[in-house]
């Protein structure tokens, strides 16, 4: 608990031994004591003197302040045997360490213990006396020579979580757990019994207010519960305020009440006779005997509480039996009875809790001092052995030992000890007696509560699926489906990724979708590009041959102008005109057919090609202006992939264009087929028929292949169709002619016929 901060701290002050290990500096100064405090205390000399503050008396009286003369010293009264036993425990621990030859050998520990009388003013006076000593003149040196100030504070009773702030309290250590741990311990009790709807009463001080903040922030995430109300219990005796708080408790449906306050607050609260509640007590009042009476047990029976760890200290009872203040001239406490002849609660060492913390605190400093004195100069963390604060704090941080009771003692990075709690239960026995029974223990290795769940938290990438017929804490973790993610633990649903993104393999974040398109860098694109370039090269070679041999009969008979136009991609219209010219020439070679040639002169041929090509150009222009082809981001083929493809835009425009080209090709094929019976010595009609057969077959097969091909493969099919039909025309129409031109064989008869046709 957090009571009067300084007054409940065990303070260690090391004297005299310091000057024997550090050389005296050249520079020093002195301070003079301004006055003496008359304090109750116990003292024992030693090479190293440890100091402590304890609550030996409950009350104190101050004389009237006239402000005209120095006031009298306060007087303490109301002996507290628990506080006195704590002080005796420190004396016992020091005596035990002095008898241990393995721990700080050749060094004798002493002590200087003061009574704080449960008053801040007296506690401050005692702390100043420990820090500055009682000598009239104090020498101060640059390297800590002389009587040192307070070097370390190891608390045995201060629990406020605020003291874990290392920036504000860099050298604070304690052997009692922080209230932050106590809050987590209470949350574990709530989870154990399934209490999710609770009330909270806290004292109006750091002890209660810090605990309230911890409950409000941790109860939901850690315990899955809620606070029905949070009330601050006043320090003063205010019956109206206590009645108001009791009214809140009675009106609430919460049947479990946590009280994080001192026993004085519960005494005032019990005056209102609140029944039918399950109380959960903080360590400040969980073992208070004042409540275990026949009058209060009907209200408080069954109370569960968190208590400071109980320990056993062998030999302490025998040491307490030897307490005779009259044997020590510097002991200001009085003792009027023989302890051996009377069985008192002072000698009951069966439930040592705060005393156990005092015992551990003394040993923690002894172990730290032992480690520091064993450090060789130049090999430890500091170049010079010193008992200055940085050195001692360093070794306290490294302390790690086990008590004779079997508990490990070490400090974390905040100076907090490894937290261990006893769980207490108030039992009202049938014979009317009361008993506070230890029913469990809680070990907390860190601020995180221990795991106690029906189902483990679902990791990112999964979602919780409730189990039918099971509580809501029981669930399965179902992986998110493709395209959905969950980047939080215990998520109840998965969210879809944006359109251009897809879920990662772990389903915990979205990643950009991969893109796919017909590229020049992949094998398919390279093949199509190479084939296209090869066709262009062959066309250029054939064009060069025809230009070079343009005066030969076979080139002249082949209608060189139309042939050249064919090389400039005006394919189908030129072939149609070429087929019509062939038919007209052979018809003119028959008697009475000369008149047909006038319709197929050079002008008529050019005009026909122009008209037929213009119609195709108009169709293309209208198509491009209305709805032109464009690249399209297709998300339908693959969920995790974006396919870029070329869409035709207007399906009607694309169909009309293909239909028109198909019409020209069909007419060419039909006319060439009708001319297939021309003389064998001239097979131009057969070549056109064969080329148109290839052309039509390719484009007839293209339509279903194009429609059924996904993504980039549709574009590849279209490119292949263009290349296949172009190569078919090139090889079928110009291949034989180039063969005749280039191969040196006798083609006299064929050339003669060509001359006749051309003439």
C-alpha positions in Angstrom: 0.0 0.0 0.0 1.0 3.6 -0.4 0.9 5.4 3.0 2.7 8.6 3.6 5.5 7.8 1.0 8.7 8.5 3.0 7.4 7.2 6.3 7.0 3.7 5.1 10.3 3.3 3.3 13.2 1.2 4.5 16.1 3.5 4.0 19.7 2.2 3.9 22.5 4.6 5.0 26.1 3.4 4.8 28.6 5.1 7.2 32.2 4.9 8.2 33.3 2.0 6.0 33.4 4.3 3.0 36.4 6.3 4.2 38.5 3.1 4.4 38.2 2.3 0.8 38.4 5.7 -0.9 41.5 8.0 -0.5 40.8 11.5 0.9 40.7 14.3 -1.7 42.5 17.6 -1.3 39.4 19.6 -1.4 36.7 19.4 1.3 34.1 21.6 3.0 32.0 21.3 6.1 28.3 21.7 7.1 27.1 22.4 10.6 24.0 20.8 12.1 21.4 23.4 12.7 19.4 21.5 15.3 18.7 18.1 16.9 15.6 16.0 16.4 14.5 14.0 19.4 13.4 10.8 17.9 12.5 7.3 19.2 15.0 4.9 17.7 17.2 1.9 18.0 20.9 2.0 17.1 23.8 -0.4 16.7 27.3 0.5 15.6 29.0 -1.1 12.6 31.4 -0.6 9.7 28.4 -0.1 7.5 25.2 1.3 9.1 21.8 0.6 7.6 18.9 2.9 8.4 15.2 2.3 8.5 11.9 4.0 9.2 9.1 2.1 10.9 5.7 2.8 12.4 6.3 2.0 16.0 3.5 4.3 17.4 0.0 5.0 15.9 -0.4 8.5 17.2 1.5 11.7 18.0 0.8 15.0 19.7 2.2 18.4 18.7 2.5 21.3 21.2 0.8 24.6 20.4 2.7 26.8 18.0 3.1 30.3 19.4 5.6 31.3 16.6 7.5 33.3 19.3 9.8 30.5 20.4 11.2 27.2 19.2 8.4 24.6 19.5 8.7 21.5 21.6 9.3 18.1 20.0 6.2 16.0 19.2 5.3 13.1 21.4 4.4 9.7 20.1 2.0 7.3 21.8 -0.2 4.2 21.0 2.4 1.4 20.7 2.1 -0.7 17.4 3.7 -4.1 18.0 3.5 -4.9 14.3 5.7 -2.0 13.4 8.0 -2.8 16.3 8.2 -6.4 15.1 9.2 -5.1 11.6 12.0 -3.1 13.1 13.1 -6.1 15.2 13.1 -8.2 11.9 15.5 -5.7 10.4 17.8 -6.0 13.4 17.5 -9.8 13.3 18.5 -9.8 9.5 21.5 -7.7 10.2 22.6 -9.9 13.1 22.2 -13.0 10.9 24.2 -11.5 8.1 27.0 -10.5 10.5 27.2 -14.1 11.6 27.4 -15.3 8.0 31.1 -15.6 7.0 30.2 -16.0 3.3 28.3 -12.7 2.9 30.3 -9.4 3.1 33.1 -11.0 5.2 35.2 -8.7 7.3 32.4 -6.1 7.3 30.1 -5.6 10.3 26.7 -4.2 9.6 25.0 -1.8 12.1 21.6 -0.1 12.1 19.9 3.1 12.9 16.1 2.7 13.1 13.6 5.5 13.7 9.9 5.7 14.6 7.8 7.8 12.1 4.7 7.7 14.4 2.6 7.5 11.2 3.2 11.3 10.6 4.8 12.9 7.6 6.5 15.6 9.7 8.1 13.0 12.0 8.9 10.8 9.1 10.7 13.6 7.3 12.7 14.4 10.5 13.8 10.8 10.8 14.7 10.7 7.1 16.8 13.8 7.4 18.5 12.4 10.5 19.4 9.3 8.5 20.6 11.3 5.5 22.8 13.8 7.4 23.6 12.0 10.6 23.6 13.5 14.1 27.2 14.9 14.2 27.6 18.6 14.9 30.0 19.1 11.9 29.9 17.1 8.7 32.8 17.0 6.3 31.8 16.9 2.6 34.4 15.8 0.0 34.2 15.5 -3.8 34.5 11.7 -3.7 32.0 10.9 -1.0 34.5 10.8 1.9 32.9 11.2 5.2 29.3 10.5 6.3 27.5 9.8 3.0 23.9 10.8 2.1 21.1 8.2 1.6 22.5 5.9 -1.1 19.6 3.6 -1.8 16.0 3.1 -0.9 14.5 -0.4 -0.8 10.9 -0.2 0.2 9.1 -3.1 1.9 5.6 -1.5 2.1 5.1 1.1 -0.7 3.0 -0.4 -3.5 2.0 2.6 -5.6 2.6 1.9 -9.3 3.7 5.5 -9.7 7.0 4.5 -8.0 7.9 2.4 -11.0 8.6 5.5 -13.0 12.4 5.2 -13.5 12.7 8.9 -14.6 11.3 10.2 -11.4 12.7 7.5 -9.1 15.9 6.2 -10.7 17.2 4.5 -7.5 14.0 3.2 -6.0 13.8 -0.5 -5.3 11.1 -2.4 -3.4 10.5 -5.9 -2.1 6.7 -5.6 -2.2 5.0 -5.9 -5.6 3.6 -2.8 -7.3 -0.1 -2.2 -7.3 0.0 -2.7 -11.1 0.7 -6.4 -10.4 -2.0 -6.5 -7.7 -4.6 -5.2 -10.2 -3.7 -7.9 -12.6 -3.9 -10.5 -9.8 -7.4 -9.3 -9.0 -8.4 -9.5 -12.7 -7.2 -13.1 -12.7 -9.5 -13.8 -9.8 -12.4 -12.2 -11.7 -11.6 -14.3 -14.8 -11.4 -17.5 -12.6 -15.0 -17.1 -11.4 -16.4 -15.5 -14.6 -17.2 -12.2 -12.9 -17.4 -9.6 -15.7 -19.6 -7.0 -14.1 -18.0 -5.5 -11.0 -18.0 -2.3 -8.9 -14.8 -0.5 -7.7 -14.2 1.5 -4.6 -10.9 3.3 -4.2 -9.3 5.5 -1.6 -8.7 9.2 -2.4 -5.0 9.0 -2.6 -2.2 7.7 -4.9 -2.8 4.1 -3.7 -6.4 4.1 -4.8 -6.4 6.5 -7.8 -3.5 4.7 -9.6 -5.3 1.4 -9.0 -8.5 2.8 -10.5 -6.7 3.9 -13.7 -5.1 0.4 -14.0 -8.5 -1.3 -13.6 -10.1 1.0 -16.2 -7.4 0.4 -18.8 -6.8 -3.3 -18.1 -10.0 -5.0 -17.1 -11.6 -5.0 -20.5 -8.6 -6.2 -22.6 -7.2 -8.6 -20.0 -10.3 -9.9 -18.3 -13.1 -9.3 -20.6 -15.1 -7.5 -17.9 -16.5 -4.0 -17.2 -16.8 -1.7 -14.3 -20.4 -1.0 -13.2 -19.2 2.0 -11.2 -16.1 3.6 -9.7 -16.5 5.5 -6.4 -13.8 7.4 -4.5 -14.0 6.8 -0.8 -13.2 10.0 1.2 -10.6 10.1 4.0 -12.7 12.1 6.4 -15.6 10.8 8.3 -18.5 12.0 6.1 -21.6 9.9 6.8 -23.6 11.5 4.0 -21.0 10.6 1.4 -20.7 7.1 2.6 -24.5 6.7 2.5 -24.4 8.0 -1.1 -21.8 5.4 -2.1 -23.8 2.7 -0.4 -26.8 3.8 -2.4 -24.9 3.4 -5.6 -23.8 -0.1 -4.5 -27.3 -1.2 -3.7 -28.8 0.2 -6.9 -26.2 -1.5 -9.1 -26.8 -5.0 -10.5 -23.1 -5.8 -9.9 -22.8 -8.3 -7.1 -19.0 -8.2 -6.9 -17.2 -5.2 -5.3 -13.5 -4.5 -5.3 -12.2 -2.3 -2.5 -8.8 -0.8 -3.1 -8.5 1.2 0.1 -7.3 1.1 3.6 -9.1 -0.7 6.5 -10.3 2.7 7.9 -12.4 3.2 4.8 -14.0 -0.3 5.1 -14.8 0.4 8.8 -16.8 3.5 7.8 -18.4 1.6 4.9 -19.5 -1.3 7.1 -21.4 1.1 9.4 -24.1 1.1 6.6 -24.6 -2.7 6.7 -24.3 -3.6 3.0 -25.3 -7.3 2.5 -25.5 -9.8 -0.4 -22.1 -8.8 -2.0 -18.9 -10.6 -2.8 -16.1 -8.5 -1.6 -12.6 -8.5 -3.1 -10.0 -7.0 -0.8 -6.7 -5.3 -1.6 -3.7 -6.2 0.5 -4.3 -3.1 2.7 -7.2 -4.8 4.5 -7.3 -8.4 3.4 -5.9 -9.7 6.7 -7.3 -7.0 9.0 -8.5 -8.8 12.2 -10.7 -5.8 13.1 -13.3 -7.0 10.6 -13.4 -10.7 11.7 -16.1 -10.2 14.3 -19.5 -11.8 14.7 -21.1 -8.4 13.9 -19.3 -7.9 10.6 -18.8 -11.4 9.3 -22.4 -11.7 8.1 -21.5 -9.0 5.6 -17.9 -9.9 4.9 -18.0 -13.7 5.1 -16.6 -15.2 1.9 -14.4 -12.2 1.1 -11.6 -12.9 -1.3 -8.4 -10.9 -1.0 -5.0 -10.4 -2.4 -2.3 -10.6 0.3 1.4 -9.9 0.3 3.4 -13.1 0.1 3.7 -14.9 3.4 7.2 -16.1 4.4 9.0 -17.9 7.1 12.1 -16.5 8.9 13.8 -19.3 10.9 15.1 -18.0 14.2 13.1 -14.8 14.4 10.9 -15.9 17.3 13.9 -16.7 19.4 15.4 -13.3 18.5 12.1 -11.6 19.5 12.2 -13.5 22.9 15.5 -11.8 23.6 14.1 -8.3 23.2 15.0 -6.5 26.4 15.2 -2.7 25.8 16.7 -2.1 29.2 19.8 -4.0 28.1 20.6 -1.4 25.4 21.2 2.0 26.7 20.5 3.6 23.3 17.1 2.0 22.9 14.4 4.5 23.8 11.5 2.0 23.8 10.1 0.7 27.1 9.1 -2.9 27.8 7.1 -3.7 31.1 6.7 -7.4 30.8 8.6 -10.6 30.4 7.9 -12.0 26.9 8.7 -15.5 27.8 6.0 -15.7 30.4 3.2 -14.3 28.1 2.0 -15.6 24.8 1.4 -12.5 22.7 0.7 -11.7 19.1 4.1 -10.1 19.0 5.6 -13.5 19.1 3.3 -15.1 16.5 5.6 -15.6 13.5 3.2 -17.9 11.6 1.9 -15.1 9.2 4.9 -13.0 8.4 4.2 -10.8 5.4 5.6 -7.2 5.8 8.3 -8.6 8.0 9.3 -11.0 5.3 9.6 -8.0 2.9 11.9 -6.3 5.4 14.0 -9.4 5.7 14.3 -9.6 1.9 15.2 -5.9 1.6 18.1 -6.2 4.1 19.5 -9.2 2.3 19.1 -7.5 -1.2 21.3 -4.7 0.0 23.8 -7.1 1.6 24.1 -9.1 -1.6 24.6 -5.9 -3.7 27.2 -4.6 -1.3 29.0 -8.0 -1.3 29.1 -8.0 -5.1 30.4 -4.4 -5.2 33.2 -5.0 -2.7 34.3 -8.1 -4.6 34.8 -6.1 -7.7 38.4 -5.6 -8.6 39.5 -2.1 -9.7 39.4 -1.7 -13.5 37.5 -5.0 -14.1 34.1 -4.0 -13.0 31.6 -1.5 -14.4 33.4 1.4 -12.6 37.1 2.2 -12.6 37.2 3.0 -8.9 35.4 1.1 -6.1 33.0 3.5 -4.6 29.8 3.4 -2.5 28.4 6.4 -4.3 24.9 6.0 -5.6 25.6 4.9 -9.2 27.7 2.0 -8.0 25.2 0.7 -5.5 22.3 1.1 -7.8 24.1 -0.9 -10.5 24.6 -3.9 -8.2 21.1 -3.7 -6.8 19.8 -4.1 -10.3 21.9 -7.3 -10.6 20.8 -8.8 -7.3 19.4 -12.3 -7.7 19.2 -14.7 -4.7 16.8 -17.2 -3.1 15.6 -16.9 0.4 15.6 -19.8 2.9 11.8 -20.0 2.3 12.5 -20.7 -1.4 11.5 -17.4 -3.0 13.6 -15.8 -5.7 14.4 -12.2 -5.1 15.4 -10.0 -8.1 14.4 -6.6 -9.5 13.1 -5.8 -12.9 14.1 -2.7 -15.0 11.7 -0.6 -12.9 13.1 -1.7 -9.5 10.0 -4.0 -8.9 10.5 -7.4 -7.3 9.1 -10.6 -8.9 5.5 -10.4 -7.8 4.0 -13.3 -5.8 0.6 -13.0 -4.0 -1.4 -15.2 -1.7 -5.1 -15.5 -2.3 -7.1 -15.3 1.0 -10.6 -16.3 1.8 -12.6 -15.2 4.9 -14.4 -18.2 6.4 -17.0 -18.1 9.0 -16.9 -21.5 10.7 -20.0 -23.2 12.1 -18.8 -22.8 15.7 -18.8 -19.0 15.3 -15.1 -18.7 14.9 -13.5 -16.9 11.9 -10.6 -18.0 9.8 -8.6 -16.3 7.0 -7.5 -19.2 4.9 -4.9 -19.1 2.1 -6.6 -20.7 -0.9 -4.2 -20.0 -3.7 -1.1 -18.2 -5.1 -0.6 -16.0 -8.1 2.8 -15.7 -9.7 3.2 -12.9 -12.2 6.5 -12.7 -14.1 5.6 -9.4 -15.8 2.9 -6.8 -16.2 1.2 -9.2 -18.6 -1.4 -11.4 -16.9 -1.0 -15.2 -17.3 -2.8 -16.9 -20.1 -6.1 -18.5 -19.1 -8.4 -18.7 -22.0 -10.8 -21.1 -23.7 -9.3 -20.3 -27.1 -6.0 -18.6 -27.9 -6.2 -15.2 -29.6 -6.6 -15.4 -33.3 -3.4 -14.2 -35.1 -3.5 -11.7 -37.9 -4.8 -13.3 -41.1 -7.6 -15.2 -39.3 -10.9 -14.3 -37.9 -12.9 -15.7 -34.9 -15.7 -18.1 -35.6 -17.9 -18.8 -32.7 -18.4 -22.4 -31.6 -22.0 -23.3 -31.6 -23.3 -23.9 -28.1 -20.1 -22.7 -26.5 -19.5 -19.4 -24.6 -18.3 -16.5 -26.5 -14.8 -16.9 -25.2 -14.6 -20.2 -27.1 -14.0 -19.9 -30.9 -12.0 -21.3 -33.8 -9.6 -19.2 -35.8 -10.6 -19.4 -39.5 -8.1 -18.2 -42.1 -9.4 -15.3 -44.2 -10.4 -16.2 -47.7 -8.4 -15.0 -50.7 -8.6 -11.3 -51.3 -9.4 -10.6 -47.6 -7.2 -9.7 -44.7 -7.3 -9.3 -41.0 -4.3 -7.4 -39.5 -5.6 -7.4 -35.9 -5.7 -10.1 -33.3 -9.1 -11.5 -32.3 -10.8 -9.9 -35.3 -14.4 -11.0 -35.9 -14.4 -10.4 -39.6 -12.0 -10.1 -42.5 -11.9 -7.0 -44.8 -11.6 -7.1 -48.5 -8.6 -5.6 -50.2 -9.0 -2.7 -52.7 -9.6 -3.6 -56.3 -6.0 -3.4 -57.4 -4.7 -5.3 -54.4 -4.7 -8.9 -53.2 -4.1 -10.5 -49.9 -0.6 -11.6 -48.9 0.0 -15.3 -48.3 -0.3 -14.7 -44.5 -3.6 -12.8 -45.1 -2.4 -10.0 -42.8 -2.0 -7.2 -45.3 -2.8 -6.3 -48.9 -0.2 -6.4 -51.7 -0.5 -5.0 -55.2 -1.8 -7.5 -57.7 0.7 -8.8 -60.3 0.1 -7.6 -63.8 0.0 -9.7 -67.0 0.1 -8.4 -70.6 1.6 -9.4 -73.9 5.1 -8.1 -73.5 8.1 -7.8 -75.8 10.2 -9.3 -73.1 8.5 -12.7 -72.7 8.9 -15.7 -75.0 5.5 -15.4 -76.7 6.0 -11.7 -77.5 9.5 -12.3 -78.7 8.3 -15.1 -81.1 5.6 -12.9 -82.5 7.9 -10.0 -82.9 10.6 -12.1 -84.6 8.0 -13.6 -86.9 6.7 -10.2 -87.9 10.2 -8.9 -88.5 10.9 -12.0 -90.6 7.8 -11.4 -92.7 8.8 -7.7 -93.2 12.2 -8.8 -94.3 10.8 -11.4 -96.8 8.4 -8.8 -98.2 11.3 -6.4 -98.7 13.3 -9.1 -100.4 10.4 -10.0 -102.8 9.8 -6.3 -103.5 13.5 -5.9 -104.3 13.3 -8.9 -106.7 10.3 -7.5 -108.5 11.8 -4.1 -108.8 15.1 -5.5 -110.1 13.3 -7.8 -112.6 10.5 -5.4 -113.4 11.2 -5.7 -117.2 10.9 -9.5 -117.3 7.8 -10.9 -118.9 6.7 -12.7 -115.7 6.8 -9.5 -113.6 5.1 -7.5 -116.3 2.4 -10.2 -116.8 1.8 -10.3 -113.0 0.5 -6.8 -113.0 3.4 -5.2 -111.3 1.4 -2.2 -110.0 -1.1 -4.3 -108.2 1.7 -6.4 -106.9 3.5 -3.4 -105.5 0.2 -2.2 -103.9 0.0 -5.7 -102.3 3.3 -5.0 -100.6 1.8 -1.9 -99.0 -0.8 -3.9 -97.1 -3.8 -3.2 -99.5 -4.2 -7.0 -99.6 -7.7 -8.2 -100.2 -9.0 -5.4 -102.4 -5.9 -5.8 -104.7 -6.3 -9.6 -104.8 -9.9 -9.2 -105.8 -9.1 -6.8 -108.6 -6.2 -9.0 -109.6 -8.6 -12.0 -109.9 -11.0 -10.0 -111.9 -8.2 -8.9 -114.3 -7.1 -12.5 -114.8 -10.7 -13.5 -115.7 -11.1 -10.6 -118.1 -7.8 -11.3 -119.9 -8.7 -14.9 -120.6 -12.2 -13.9 -121.6 -10.7 -11.4 -124.0 -8.5 -14.1 -125.5 -11.6 -15.8 -126.8 -13.3 -14.6 -130.0 -15.6 -11.7 -129.4 -14.3 -11.0 -125.9 -12.1 -8.0 -126.6 -14.7 -5.5 -125.3 -14.3 -6.8 -121.7 -10.7 -5.4 -121.4 -11.9 -1.8 -121.5 -13.4 -2.2 -118.1 -10.1 -3.4 -116.6 -7.6 -0.9 -117.8 -5.0 0.6 -115.4 -7.3 3.5 -114.4 -10.2 1.2 -113.7 -7.9 -1.1 -111.6 -6.6 1.9 -109.6 -10.2 3.2 -109.1 -11.6 -0.1 -108.0 -8.8 -0.6 -105.5 -9.3 2.9 -104.2 -13.1 2.5 -103.8 -12.8 -0.9 -102.1 -10.1 0.4 -99.8 -12.0 3.6 -99.1 -15.0 1.6 -97.9 -12.8 -0.2 -95.5 -11.3 3.1 -94.4 -14.7 4.6 -93.7 -15.7 1.6 -91.6 -12.4 1.9 -89.6 -12.9 5.7 -89.1 -16.4 5.4 -87.9 -15.3 2.6 -85.5 -12.4 4.6 -84.1 -14.5 7.7 -83.7 -17.4 6.0 -82.0 -15.7 3.5 -79.8 -12.1 2.8 -80.5 -10.1 -0.2 -79.2 -8.3 0.5 -76.0 -6.2 -1.2 -73.3 -8.4 -2.7 -70.6 -7.6 -3.8 -67.0 -9.3 -7.1 -66.7 -9.9 -8.4 -63.2 -12.1 -11.3 -64.0 -9.7 -13.9 -65.4 -7.6 -14.2 -62.2 -8.4 -13.0 -58.6 -4.8 -12.2 -57.8 -3.7 -10.9 -61.1 -4.5 -7.9 -63.4 -4.6 -8.8 -67.1 -4.1 -5.9 -69.5 -5.7 -6.7 -72.8 -7.0 -4.8 -75.9 -10.8 -4.6 -76.1 -12.3 -3.9 -79.5 -14.5 -1.1 -78.2 -17.4 -1.3 -80.5 -18.2 -5.0 -81.2 -20.4 -3.9 -84.1 -17.6 -1.9 -85.7 -15.2 -4.9 -85.3 -17.8 -7.3 -86.8 -18.5 -5.0 -89.8 -14.8 -4.6 -90.5 -14.3 -8.4 -90.3 -17.4 -9.0 -92.4 -16.3 -6.6 -95.1 -12.8 -8.1 -95.3 -14.5 -11.5 -95.3 -16.7 -10.5 -98.1 -13.8 -9.3 -100.3 -11.9 -12.5 -99.5 -14.9 -14.7 -100.3 -15.5 -12.9 -103.7 -11.8 -13.3 -104.5 -11.9 -17.0 -103.6 -15.1 -17.5 -105.6 -13.8 -15.8 -108.7 -10.5 -17.6 -108.5 -12.3 -20.9 -108.0 -14.3 -20.3 -111.2 -11.1 -19.6 -113.0 -9.4 -22.8 -111.8 -9.9 -24.4 -115.3 -7.7 -21.9 -117.1 -4.8 -23.4 -119.1 -2.3 -25.3 -117.0 0.5 -23.3 -118.5 -0.6 -20.3 -116.5 -1.8 -21.1 -113.0 -2.3 -17.5 -111.5 -5.9 -18.3 -110.8 -4.9 -21.5 -108.9 -2.4 -19.5 -106.9 -5.0 -16.9 -105.9 -7.5 -19.7 -105.1 -4.9 -21.4 -102.8 -3.9 -18.1 -101.1 -7.6 -17.2 -100.5 -8.3 -20.6 -99.1 -5.5 -20.1 -96.6 -6.7 -16.6 -95.8 -10.3 -17.6 -95.3 -9.4 -20.7 -93.2 -7.2 -18.6 -90.9 -9.8 -16.0 -90.2 -12.6 -18.4 -89.9 -10.6 -20.2 -87.2 -9.6 -16.9 -85.7 -13.1 -15.9 -84.5 -13.8 -18.8 -82.0 -10.1 -18.9 -80.9 -10.2 -15.1 -80.2 -13.4 -15.3 -78.2 -12.3 -18.2 -76.1 -8.7 -17.1 -75.4 -8.1 -15.3 -72.1 -6.3 -12.1 -71.5 -3.0 -11.6 -73.4 -3.6 -14.8 -75.4 -6.5 -13.2 -77.2 -4.0 -10.5 -78.5 -1.6 -13.3 -79.4 -4.2 -15.1 -81.3 -5.1 -12.0 -83.3 -1.4 -11.3 -84.0 -0.9 -14.9 -85.1 -3.9 -14.7 -87.4 -2.6 -11.6 -89.1 0.9 -13.2 -89.5 -0.5 -16.5 -90.7 -2.8 -15.0 -93.3 0.0 -12.6 -94.5 2.5 -15.4 -94.8 -0.1 -17.5 -96.7 -0.7 -14.7 -99.2 3.1 -14.0 -99.5 4.1 -17.6 -100.1 1.2 -18.6 -102.2 1.2 -15.6 -104.6 4.8 -14.6 -104.8 6.7 -17.8 -103.9 6.3 -19.5 -107.3 7.0 -16.3 -109.3 10.3 -15.8 -107.4 11.1 -19.4 -108.0 10.6 -18.9 -111.8 12.6 -15.6 -111.8 15.6 -16.8 -109.7 15.9 -20.5 -110.7 17.8 -20.7 -114.1 15.7 -23.2 -116.0 14.0 -23.1 -119.4 10.6 -21.5 -119.1 10.3 -20.4 -122.7 6.7 -21.5 -123.2 5.6 -19.9 -119.9 7.4 -16.6 -120.8 5.8 -16.6 -124.2 2.3 -17.0 -122.7 3.1 -14.2 -120.3 4.1 -11.9 -123.1 0.9 -12.7 -125.0 -1.2 -11.9 -121.8 0.7 -8.7 -121.1 0.3 -7.5 -124.8 
